[in-house]
Amino acid sequence: MFSLETFFSEYETDRQKISINGKPFQLLVPQSIDRFINMEDPLQQFPLWAKIWPAGTVLASFLDRLALEPQRRMLEIGSGIGLVGVVAAAAGHNVTITDYNPHALNFARANAALNGYDTIAVEQLDWLKLQLPGTYDMIVGSEVIYKEEDTPHLLDLFKHYLKPDGTIILSAEMRKTLPPFFEQTESIYTLKIRKHRLRSVQEQIRILLIEMQPRWHSADRP
């Protein structure tokens, strides 16, 4: 059974405060990522999960404002430290948080507990094996289109876990991986894309919020 006491004995962490639509959250992040880097393959195995991504805050904000449907089951993929899933749970959604990396899962569990939502389901999900049971009304994820080679596995995952009338919501910073992703998905899904700009003193970041629905089902709608 997970406990924060055991977590803090295993990890050195920093605590970051973040506000989503005026609602305060606290998130634990690794104090250093050095222990999580595979020095034999540092670029391929770099711990992308270990930070709060701007696209994650955009998706979290969207889900916080999304109307509740008591029967809707939501699957978060590539959760990282758990921001999106924790905010979704705080908004009342029935969400299952998933990631492949065991350290990411531990941080997601810790952040769920820290914010008072320690009953959230947090599960390991390997995109290459898809052993998690069940199907979902909604699949959400931020920065999961980071590597072009992941797209075929994402499409398999969507087909496996999304209900026929379900919806996929993804958020991503503008990167060169997005056009190939759109090319591979537009024949299968209808795409609705919203553009967001996050501004700071140093920079302006463009984030896309991508809503996807299976084309055959969308065609049946009035």
Summary of the structure (lengths in Angstrom):
residues: 222
radius of gyration: 17.1
end to end distance: 47.9
largest distance: 55.8
contacts: 679
relative contact order: 0.14
helix: 33%
strand: 32%
